[in-house]
Amino acid sequence: MFDSVLVANRGEIAVRVIRALRRFGIRSVAVYSDADVDALHVRQADVAVRIGPASARESYLSIERIIEAAVSSGAQAVHPGYGFLAENAEFARACDKAGLVFIGPPVEAIEAMGDKIRAKLTVAAAGVPVVPGRTEVGMTDDDLVAAAGEIGFPVLLKPSAGGGGKGMRLVESGDGLRDAIESARREARGSFGDDALLIERFVTNPRHIEIQVMADAHGRVVHLGERECSLQRRHQKIIEEAPSPLVSPEMRDAMGTAAVEAAKAVGYVGAGTVEFIVDGASGDYFFMEMNTRLQVEHPVTELVTGVDLVEWQLRVAAGEHLVLGDLTLSGHAVEARVYAEDPARGFLPTGGTVLALHEPSDVRVDSALAVGLAVGSDYDPMLAKVIAHGSTREEALRRLDSALGRMVVLGVTTNIPFLRALLADPDVRAGALDTGLVERKLESLVRHDVPDEVLAAAALERQLAVRGDDPWEKSGGWRVGEHAWTKWLIDGVEVRVRGDEVSIADKEPLRLTTSVDGTSLTVGGRRYAMARAGNVLWLGADGRAWALTETLPSEAESSSAAGSGGPVTSPMPGTVLVVRVGQGEHVTAGQPLFVVEAMKMEHTVTAPVAGVLTEVRVQAGQQVALDETLAVVVPHEE
């Protein structure tokens, strides 16, 4: 076994690998960018090496800098985690050239499966069924348009060089196909450095089911059952489980055999995942791609098989024979991904500083969260994974929902309430899944409201905070002989407080007992986690979190949008990739004006009204904040 291993990644996967290394007594070496100087994986590693500025291209995607860090730190091997350089053949080749063991498959396997076109041709030759489509190398935009006409809509555009939903576009008709091709190529080029695309028929009622494989360098390849990954948003997995409620033992054997054959076809070594798209009605399955690395959702397989996949990655890379014995699936496991994103704003990435944190201890939590962690827009928005195991699927779902209800993350808006709503959906409970379920039910799964009781809690907390012994120092709420009403604006809603009475928007007053205990606030018997950043109070309960801006009405400044007419603001913190218009141009309502990118996600910003651009305040490459004004559109009538 190795003496020292460098982990060429960050976040929760780096923490996960470092903990495995610690169990083996192996010295761990972390790498970090300037944005991660205080990150949890840096704190937990035995050694940490700076590799560059916040930009991933100059740090976590820099092969040269990571190799330098490995050599200078005395590491013998490199674990790539997932994402970044995990499936980069040049990185694996550079490790070998530097005398480092790459804890992953051979370069030839990465190249064969990393190119989606070549992968489909390879596994088809091995007898594995593939999705109908066109996979020629070097297809032009015109070729793709022609292929779509041949295949028939809907079609799926996919980058040849990568996965994870990045650059993937579902196109329902010929309208917008060329725009989708342009966008897919741009995102693929930015994510993988290669804008080659392939096109496939989109399977209706599709389920996304993948098979975990493990192979050693001595020719043995086994599968460890399947994972159901059909609950997705924009081709990004949200909740995964093992085993799949759809798959029978016979189907598992057939798909497992196909996955093993696919791995053997490229001489695979290590942990990998063969992904299939399955017709939910017929049960027919088709090869989609092979991820030549550890998967984000690997914990559910570990919990139902009892196999530590990272441990076997290390053993296989060290040359050991794969000895797993008789593999059986025990119980059921479900994983939920916690993202820094706001479902109420179209799942756009968020940011901030973690002010308060509680992670449940009775389930598995793979996390890089820590109080004080700054969450920016430089990297993927996934913060943690919560994984529950039960003897049945129902028990696993119940335990996961309970754990999410007890999780607290204040300071950064997350998708935890959305995850709980999804877990409660009747079709999800029944196992009637497909990759379009989330999109169809989105409106019922996303909550925009701030309950009256939360507004009341915020006003009462503010009232407690400003009370003092000197009545002249009180915030307008003292009169001779009695208290008077104090008015607060909580997120723009007027809340009146007098002693333990509270009235919201002139509703009948309620009398609520209130107490503050350090980082918690109890109002009317309900306990909230609490944290403050300036005049913003964060409250958390039952998995939900609210960022509430508190202002005295007398202090509130009336504000209007920048300029007259319609302001154009950034929907997320990030980088302006494209500026499509110039100052003084006439635009129509809905016309694309800018493309903003954050955490590997692109968002097109459109004109809110028809009019004239009187101001354009940004240029391509500029960093922007959430809700920052990009331009001002003055309507024609003005």
KOLSENU-927258 format. One record per residue (C-alpha): residue in three letters; chain; x, y negated, z negated. Coordinates in steps of 0.25 Angstrom, whole numbers. Layout:
r, c, c1, c2, c3
ALA, A, X, Y, Z
...
// end
This chain:
r, c, c1, c2, c3
MET, A, 0, 0, 0
PHE, A, 4, -14, 2
ASP, A, 11, -23, -8
SER, A, 6, -36, -3
VAL, A, -6, -40, 6
LEU, A, -9, -54, 12
VAL, A, -24, -57, 14
ALA, A, -26, -65, 26
ASN, A, -39, -71, 23
ARG, A, -47, -79, 13
GLY, A, -60, -79, 5
GLU, A, -67, -67, -1
ILE, A, -60, -57, 8
ALA, A, -47, -61, 4
VAL, A, -51, -60, -11
ARG, A, -57, -46, -8
VAL, A, -44, -41, -2
ILE, A, -35, -48, -13
ARG, A, -43, -40, -23
ALA, A, -41, -27, -16
LEU, A, -26, -30, -15
ARG, A, -26, -32, -30
ARG, A, -32, -19, -33
PHE, A, -21, -12, -25
GLY, A, -10, -21, -32
ILE, A, -7, -27, -19
ARG, A, -1, -41, -19
SER, A, -11, -50, -12
VAL, A, -7, -62, -3
ALA, A, -18, -73, 0
VAL, A, -17, -83, 11
TYR, A, -25, -97, 10
SER, A, -27, -109, 18
ASP, A, -27, -123, 11
ALA, A, -43, -122, 10
ASP, A, -41, -109, 1
VAL, A, -30, -113, -8
ASP, A, -38, -110, -20
ALA, A, -47, -99, -14
LEU, A, -50, -86, -22
HIS, A, -41, -77, -13
VAL, A, -29, -86, -15
ARG, A, -31, -86, -30
GLN, A, -33, -70, -31
ALA, A, -21, -67, -22
ASP, A, -7, -64, -27
VAL, A, -1, -73, -17
ALA, A, -7, -84, -9
VAL, A, -1, -90, 4
ARG, A, -6, -103, 10
ILE, A, -7, -101, 25
GLY, A, -12, -115, 30
PRO, A, -23, -126, 30
ALA, A, -38, -123, 29
SER, A, -40, -121, 44
ALA, A, -41, -106, 46
ARG, A, -33, -107, 59
GLU, A, -22, -112, 51
SER, A, -23, -103, 40
TYR, A, -31, -90, 39
LEU, A, -31, -88, 54
SER, A, -16, -91, 56
ILE, A, -9, -78, 58
GLU, A, 5, -84, 57
ARG, A, 2, -90, 43
ILE, A, -4, -78, 37
ILE, A, 7, -69, 42
GLU, A, 17, -79, 36
ALA, A, 10, -78, 23
ALA, A, 10, -63, 23
VAL, A, 25, -62, 26
SER, A, 29, -73, 16
SER, A, 21, -67, 5
GLY, A, 26, -53, 7
ALA, A, 13, -47, 11
GLN, A, 14, -33, 17
ALA, A, 0, -33, 23
VAL, A, -11, -43, 27
HIS, A, -26, -41, 25
PRO, A, -34, -50, 35
GLY, A, -48, -49, 28
TYR, A, -58, -53, 37
GLY, A, -60, -65, 46
PHE, A, -48, -74, 50
LEU, A, -37, -65, 55
ALA, A, -43, -51, 51
GLU, A, -46, -47, 65
ASN, A, -35, -54, 72
ALA, A, -26, -45, 80
GLU, A, -15, -55, 81
PHE, A, -15, -56, 66
ALA, A, -14, -41, 64
ARG, A, -2, -41, 74
ALA, A, 5, -52, 67
CYS, A, 4, -45, 54
ASP, A, 10, -33, 60
LYS, A, 21, -41, 66
ALA, A, 24, -47, 53
GLY, A, 25, -33, 46
LEU, A, 12, -35, 39
VAL, A, 1, -24, 38
PHE, A, -12, -29, 44
ILE, A, -23, -24, 35
GLY, A, -32, -21, 47
PRO, A, -33, -13, 60
PRO, A, -22, -12, 70
VAL, A, -21, -24, 80
GLU, A, -26, -16, 91
ALA, A, -39, -13, 84
ILE, A, -41, -28, 80
GLU, A, -39, -31, 95
ALA, A, -48, -21, 100
MET, A, -60, -24, 91
GLY, A, -57, -39, 89
ASP, A, -60, -41, 104
LYS, A, -75, -38, 104
ILE, A, -75, -35, 119
ARG, A, -63, -25, 118
ALA, A, -70, -19, 106
LYS, A, -83, -16, 113
LEU, A, -76, -9, 124
THR, A, -67, -1, 115
VAL, A, -78, 4, 106
ALA, A, -87, 7, 118
ALA, A, -76, 16, 124
ALA, A, -76, 23, 110
GLY, A, -91, 26, 112
VAL, A, -96, 15, 102
PRO, A, -109, 8, 107
VAL, A, -108, -7, 110
VAL, A, -118, -18, 112
PRO, A, -121, -21, 127
GLY, A, -114, -33, 132
ARG, A, -102, -39, 139
THR, A, -88, -38, 133
GLU, A, -79, -42, 145
VAL, A, -66, -49, 141
GLY, A, -66, -64, 145
MET, A, -80, -67, 148
THR, A, -83, -81, 152
ASP, A, -95, -89, 148
ASP, A, -102, -86, 161
ASP, A, -99, -71, 159
LEU, A, -106, -71, 146
VAL, A, -118, -79, 151
ALA, A, -119, -68, 162
ALA, A, -117, -57, 152
ALA, A, -128, -62, 144
GLY, A, -137, -62, 156
GLU, A, -133, -47, 158
ILE, A, -135, -43, 144
GLY, A, -148, -50, 141
PHE, A, -151, -60, 129
PRO, A, -149, -60, 118
VAL, A, -134, -59, 118
LEU, A, -123, -60, 108
LEU, A, -110, -68, 111
LYS, A, -98, -62, 103
PRO, A, -83, -67, 102
SER, A, -74, -56, 107
ALA, A, -63, -59, 97
GLY, A, -71, -60, 83
GLY, A, -83, -56, 75
GLY, A, -90, -61, 62
GLY, A, -101, -68, 71
LYS, A, -91, -79, 74
GLY, A, -94, -84, 89
MET, A, -106, -74, 90
ARG, A, -118, -80, 97
LEU, A, -132, -74, 99
VAL, A, -138, -79, 112
GLU, A, -153, -77, 115
SER, A, -154, -83, 129
GLY, A, -146, -89, 140
ASP, A, -149, -103, 134
GLY, A, -137, -107, 126
LEU, A, -128, -95, 130
ARG, A, -117, -103, 135
ASP, A, -117, -112, 123
ALA, A, -117, -99, 114
ILE, A, -105, -94, 122
GLU, A, -98, -108, 120
SER, A, -100, -108, 105
ALA, A, -97, -93, 104
ARG, A, -83, -95, 111
ARG, A, -80, -107, 103
GLU, A, -83, -100, 90
ALA, A, -75, -87, 94
ARG, A, -63, -96, 98
GLY, A, -63, -103, 85
SER, A, -65, -90, 77
PHE, A, -57, -80, 84
GLY, A, -48, -88, 94
ASP, A, -55, -81, 106
ASP, A, -68, -85, 113
ALA, A, -71, -72, 121
LEU, A, -85, -68, 120
LEU, A, -93, -55, 123
ILE, A, -108, -54, 124
GLU, A, -117, -43, 119
ARG, A, -132, -40, 119
PHE, A, -138, -44, 106
VAL, A, -145, -32, 100
THR, A, -159, -36, 95
ASN, A, -162, -32, 80
PRO, A, -147, -30, 78
ARG, A, -141, -24, 65
HIS, A, -126, -27, 62
ILE, A, -120, -14, 56
GLU, A, -106, -11, 55
ILE, A, -97, 1, 51
GLN, A, -85, 0, 42
VAL, A, -73, 8, 47
MET, A, -60, 11, 40
ALA, A, -48, 17, 47
ASP, A, -34, 21, 44
ALA, A, -21, 21, 52
HIS, A, -22, 36, 53
GLY, A, -34, 37, 62
ARG, A, -45, 39, 52
VAL, A, -57, 30, 53
VAL, A, -70, 30, 45
HIS, A, -82, 22, 43
LEU, A, -88, 17, 30
GLY, A, -103, 15, 34
GLU, A, -110, 3, 39
ARG, A, -114, -11, 35
GLU, A, -126, -18, 39
CYS, A, -123, -33, 43
SER, A, -136, -37, 50
LEU, A, -139, -49, 41
GLN, A, -131, -60, 48
ARG, A, -132, -74, 51
ARG, A, -126, -80, 64
HIS, A, -119, -66, 65
GLN, A, -113, -68, 52
LYS, A, -116, -57, 42
ILE, A, -123, -61, 29
ILE, A, -127, -48, 21
GLU, A, -121, -34, 24
GLU, A, -124, -21, 18
ALA, A, -120, -6, 18
PRO, A, -125, 3, 22
SER, A, -135, -2, 32
PRO, A, -150, 0, 30
LEU, A, -151, 4, 45
VAL, A, -140, 14, 46
SER, A, -143, 29, 44
PRO, A, -132, 39, 40
GLU, A, -133, 44, 55
MET, A, -131, 30, 60
ARG, A, -120, 27, 51
ASP, A, -112, 39, 56
ALA, A, -114, 35, 70
MET, A, -110, 21, 68
GLY, A, -99, 25, 59
THR, A, -94, 34, 70
ALA, A, -95, 23, 80
ALA, A, -87, 13, 71
VAL, A, -76, 24, 69
GLU, A, -75, 26, 84
ALA, A, -74, 11, 86
ALA, A, -63, 10, 76
LYS, A, -55, 22, 81
ALA, A, -56, 16, 95
VAL, A, -47, 5, 91
GLY, A, -38, 12, 82
TYR, A, -43, 5, 70
VAL, A, -37, 5, 56
GLY, A, -42, -2, 43
ALA, A, -56, -7, 40
GLY, A, -65, -11, 51
THR, A, -80, -13, 54
VAL, A, -87, -9, 67
GLU, A, -100, -17, 69
PHE, A, -112, -13, 76
ILE, A, -125, -20, 81
VAL, A, -136, -10, 78
ASP, A, -150, -11, 84
GLY, A, -159, -11, 72
ALA, A, -171, -4, 80
SER, A, -163, 7, 87
GLY, A, -151, 9, 78
ASP, A, -142, 8, 90
TYR, A, -128, 2, 87
PHE, A, -118, -5, 95
PHE, A, -103, -9, 92
MET, A, -102, -24, 90
GLU, A, -88, -26, 85
MET, A, -77, -20, 75
ASN, A, -72, -29, 64
THR, A, -57, -25, 62
ARG, A, -57, -30, 48
LEU, A, -63, -29, 35
GLN, A, -78, -35, 35
VAL, A, -84, -45, 26
GLU, A, -95, -35, 22
HIS, A, -85, -24, 18
PRO, A, -89, -24, 4
VAL, A, -103, -17, 7
THR, A, -95, -5, 13
GLU, A, -86, -5, 1
LEU, A, -97, -4, -9
VAL, A, -105, 7, -2
THR, A, -93, 16, 1
GLY, A, -84, 13, -11
VAL, A, -72, 10, -1
ASP, A, -63, -2, -3
LEU, A, -61, -6, 12
VAL, A, -50, -16, 8
GLU, A, -43, -5, 1
TRP, A, -43, 4, 13
GLN, A, -39, -8, 22
LEU, A, -26, -9, 13
ARG, A, -24, 7, 12
VAL, A, -26, 9, 27
ALA, A, -17, -3, 31
ALA, A, -6, 3, 22
GLY, A, -7, 16, 30
GLU, A, -16, 25, 21
HIS, A, -25, 35, 26
LEU, A, -40, 32, 25
VAL, A, -46, 41, 14
LEU, A, -60, 37, 11
GLY, A, -67, 50, 8
ASP, A, -81, 53, 11
LEU, A, -88, 39, 13
THR, A, -102, 37, 7
LEU, A, -111, 25, 6
SER, A, -115, 22, -8
GLY, A, -127, 13, -10
HIS, A, -128, 0, -3
ALA, A, -121, -13, -3
VAL, A, -125, -27, 2
GLU, A, -116, -40, 4
ALA, A, -120, -54, 6
ARG, A, -110, -65, 11
VAL, A, -110, -78, 3
TYR, A, -107, -89, 13
ALA, A, -104, -104, 11
GLU, A, -116, -108, 20
ASP, A, -129, -115, 19
PRO, A, -141, -106, 25
ALA, A, -150, -118, 24
ARG, A, -141, -126, 34
GLY, A, -140, -115, 44
PHE, A, -129, -107, 36
LEU, A, -119, -118, 39
PRO, A, -106, -116, 31
THR, A, -105, -124, 18
GLY, A, -94, -128, 9
GLY, A, -90, -134, -4
THR, A, -83, -130, -17
VAL, A, -88, -118, -26
LEU, A, -92, -125, -39
ALA, A, -98, -113, -46
LEU, A, -98, -98, -43
HIS, A, -104, -85, -49
GLU, A, -102, -72, -42
PRO, A, -110, -60, -46
SER, A, -102, -49, -53
ASP, A, -111, -37, -51
VAL, A, -109, -36, -36
ARG, A, -97, -37, -27
VAL, A, -93, -51, -23
ASP, A, -82, -54, -13
SER, A, -79, -68, -15
ALA, A, -69, -79, -13
LEU, A, -78, -89, -21
ALA, A, -72, -97, -33
VAL, A, -76, -110, -40
GLY, A, -69, -121, -33
LEU, A, -68, -114, -20
ALA, A, -69, -124, -9
VAL, A, -77, -118, 3
GLY, A, -74, -126, 16
SER, A, -77, -124, 31
ASP, A, -64, -118, 35
TYR, A, -68, -103, 33
ASP, A, -79, -93, 34
PRO, A, -90, -97, 24
MET, A, -91, -84, 17
LEU, A, -88, -85, 2
ALA, A, -92, -72, -4
LYS, A, -99, -58, -2
VAL, A, -108, -52, -13
ILE, A, -110, -37, -12
ALA, A, -119, -28, -19
HIS, A, -120, -13, -20
GLY, A, -132, -5, -24
SER, A, -137, 9, -24
THR, A, -147, 5, -14
ARG, A, -149, -6, -3
GLU, A, -160, -13, -12
GLU, A, -151, -13, -24
ALA, A, -139, -19, -16
LEU, A, -148, -30, -11
ARG, A, -154, -33, -24
ARG, A, -140, -33, -31
LEU, A, -134, -42, -20
ASP, A, -146, -52, -21
SER, A, -145, -53, -36
ALA, A, -130, -55, -35
LEU, A, -132, -67, -25
GLY, A, -142, -73, -34
ARG, A, -132, -74, -45
MET, A, -121, -79, -36
VAL, A, -117, -94, -38
VAL, A, -109, -102, -28
LEU, A, -111, -117, -31
GLY, A, -104, -128, -23
VAL, A, -105, -121, -9
THR, A, -118, -118, -2
THR, A, -119, -103, 1
ASN, A, -129, -93, 7
ILE, A, -132, -85, -6
PRO, A, -147, -89, -6
PHE, A, -148, -85, 9
LEU, A, -142, -71, 6
ARG, A, -152, -69, -6
ALA, A, -164, -73, 4
LEU, A, -158, -63, 14
LEU, A, -157, -52, 4
ALA, A, -171, -54, 0
ASP, A, -177, -53, 14
PRO, A, -186, -41, 16
ASP, A, -180, -36, 29
VAL, A, -166, -37, 22
ARG, A, -171, -29, 10
ALA, A, -177, -19, 20
GLY, A, -164, -17, 28
ALA, A, -172, -22, 41
LEU, A, -160, -30, 45
ASP, A, -154, -36, 58
THR, A, -145, -47, 62
GLY, A, -156, -57, 65
LEU, A, -163, -56, 52
VAL, A, -156, -67, 45
GLU, A, -159, -77, 57
ARG, A, -174, -73, 58
LYS, A, -176, -75, 43
LEU, A, -167, -87, 41
GLU, A, -178, -97, 37
SER, A, -183, -88, 26
LEU, A, -169, -85, 21
VAL, A, -164, -99, 19
ARG, A, -168, -108, 8
HIS, A, -167, -123, 9
ASP, A, -174, -127, -4
VAL, A, -169, -133, -17
PRO, A, -180, -128, -27
ASP, A, -186, -139, -36
GLU, A, -180, -132, -49
VAL, A, -166, -134, -43
LEU, A, -168, -148, -41
ALA, A, -173, -149, -55
ALA, A, -161, -142, -60
ALA, A, -152, -152, -53
ALA, A, -159, -164, -58
LEU, A, -159, -159, -73
GLU, A, -145, -155, -72
ARG, A, -141, -169, -67
GLN, A, -150, -175, -78
LEU, A, -143, -167, -89
ALA, A, -129, -171, -83
VAL, A, -132, -186, -84
ARG, A, -138, -186, -98
GLY, A, -129, -193, -109
ASP, A, -130, -197, -123
ASP, A, -132, -212, -119
PRO, A, -145, -215, -113
TRP, A, -140, -227, -105
GLU, A, -131, -217, -98
LYS, A, -142, -208, -94
SER, A, -146, -208, -79
GLY, A, -159, -216, -80
GLY, A, -167, -205, -87
TRP, A, -168, -212, -101
ARG, A, -178, -222, -107
VAL, A, -181, -226, -121
GLY, A, -189, -216, -127
GLU, A, -189, -206, -116
HIS, A, -182, -200, -103
ALA, A, -186, -206, -90
TRP, A, -186, -198, -77
THR, A, -172, -197, -70
LYS, A, -173, -195, -55
TRP, A, -163, -187, -47
LEU, A, -162, -184, -32
ILE, A, -158, -169, -31
ASP, A, -155, -166, -17
GLY, A, -164, -178, -13
VAL, A, -176, -173, -22
GLU, A, -180, -182, -33
VAL, A, -180, -175, -46
ARG, A, -184, -182, -59
VAL, A, -179, -178, -73
ARG, A, -183, -182, -87
GLY, A, -177, -174, -98
ASP, A, -181, -159, -95
GLU, A, -192, -164, -85
VAL, A, -189, -163, -70
SER, A, -198, -168, -58
ILE, A, -195, -165, -44
ALA, A, -200, -174, -33
ASP, A, -211, -179, -42
LYS, A, -216, -165, -45
GLU, A, -222, -162, -59
PRO, A, -210, -162, -69
LEU, A, -205, -149, -75
ARG, A, -198, -148, -88
LEU, A, -185, -139, -87
THR, A, -175, -136, -97
THR, A, -161, -138, -92
SER, A, -147, -134, -98
VAL, A, -133, -134, -92
ASP, A, -123, -124, -96
GLY, A, -109, -127, -89
THR, A, -111, -122, -74
SER, A, -126, -118, -76
LEU, A, -139, -126, -77
THR, A, -152, -120, -82
VAL, A, -165, -127, -79
GLY, A, -178, -122, -82
GLY, A, -172, -108, -85
ARG, A, -165, -107, -72
ARG, A, -150, -107, -72
TYR, A, -142, -113, -61
ALA, A, -127, -112, -59
MET, A, -122, -127, -58
ALA, A, -111, -135, -52
ARG, A, -109, -149, -48
ALA, A, -101, -156, -37
GLY, A, -103, -171, -38
ASN, A, -118, -175, -37
VAL, A, -121, -161, -32
LEU, A, -126, -151, -41
TRP, A, -125, -136, -37
LEU, A, -135, -126, -44
GLY, A, -136, -111, -41
ALA, A, -146, -101, -45
ASP, A, -150, -87, -39
GLY, A, -140, -88, -28
ARG, A, -144, -102, -23
ALA, A, -136, -114, -25
TRP, A, -140, -129, -23
ALA, A, -132, -141, -21
LEU, A, -140, -153, -26
THR, A, -136, -167, -25
GLU, A, -141, -175, -37
THR, A, -143, -190, -36
LEU, A, -150, -201, -44
PRO, A, -161, -207, -35
SER, A, -155, -221, -39
GLU, A, -141, -216, -34
ALA, A, -146, -209, -21
GLU, A, -142, -216, -9
SER, A, -151, -216, 3
SER, A, -143, -210, 14
SER, A, -147, -209, 29
ALA, A, -140, -200, 39
ALA, A, -127, -206, 46
GLY, A, -132, -217, 56
SER, A, -146, -218, 61
GLY, A, -152, -206, 68
GLY, A, -147, -192, 67
PRO, A, -134, -188, 60
VAL, A, -127, -176, 65
THR, A, -120, -169, 53
SER, A, -112, -157, 51
PRO, A, -119, -145, 46
MET, A, -107, -139, 39
PRO, A, -93, -143, 35
GLY, A, -84, -139, 46
THR, A, -76, -143, 58
VAL, A, -82, -150, 71
LEU, A, -79, -141, 82
VAL, A, -86, -148, 94
VAL, A, -91, -162, 96
ARG, A, -100, -162, 108
VAL, A, -104, -176, 109
GLY, A, -99, -190, 108
GLN, A, -103, -203, 101
GLY, A, -113, -211, 109
GLU, A, -119, -198, 116
HIS, A, -134, -196, 117
VAL, A, -138, -182, 111
THR, A, -151, -174, 111
ALA, A, -157, -168, 98
GLY, A, -150, -154, 96
GLN, A, -138, -157, 105
PRO, A, -125, -150, 100
LEU, A, -116, -161, 95
PHE, A, -105, -154, 86
VAL, A, -100, -140, 83
VAL, A, -96, -139, 68
GLU, A, -88, -127, 63
ALA, A, -86, -122, 49
MET, A, -82, -108, 43
LYS, A, -82, -102, 57
MET, A, -96, -107, 60
GLU, A, -100, -117, 71
HIS, A, -112, -126, 70
THR, A, -117, -135, 82
VAL, A, -122, -149, 77
THR, A, -133, -155, 85
ALA, A, -139, -168, 87
PRO, A, -151, -170, 77
VAL, A, -158, -180, 86
ALA, A, -157, -185, 100
GLY, A, -149, -198, 101
VAL, A, -135, -205, 102
LEU, A, -123, -201, 95
THR, A, -119, -214, 88
GLU, A, -108, -207, 80
VAL, A, -99, -195, 82
ARG, A, -91, -194, 69
VAL, A, -83, -181, 71
GLN, A, -74, -174, 81
ALA, A, -70, -160, 84
GLY, A, -61, -154, 73
GLN, A, -66, -163, 62
GLN, A, -70, -157, 49
VAL, A, -84, -161, 44
ALA, A, -92, -159, 31
LEU, A, -106, -154, 29
ASP, A, -116, -164, 34
GLU, A, -105, -174, 39
THR, A, -111, -183, 50
LEU, A, -105, -179, 63
ALA, A, -112, -189, 72
VAL, A, -124, -198, 72
VAL, A, -136, -197, 82
VAL, A, -145, -209, 84
PRO, A, -158, -205, 90
HIS, A, -162, -212, 103
GLU, A, -173, -219, 97
GLU, A, -164, -227, 87
// end
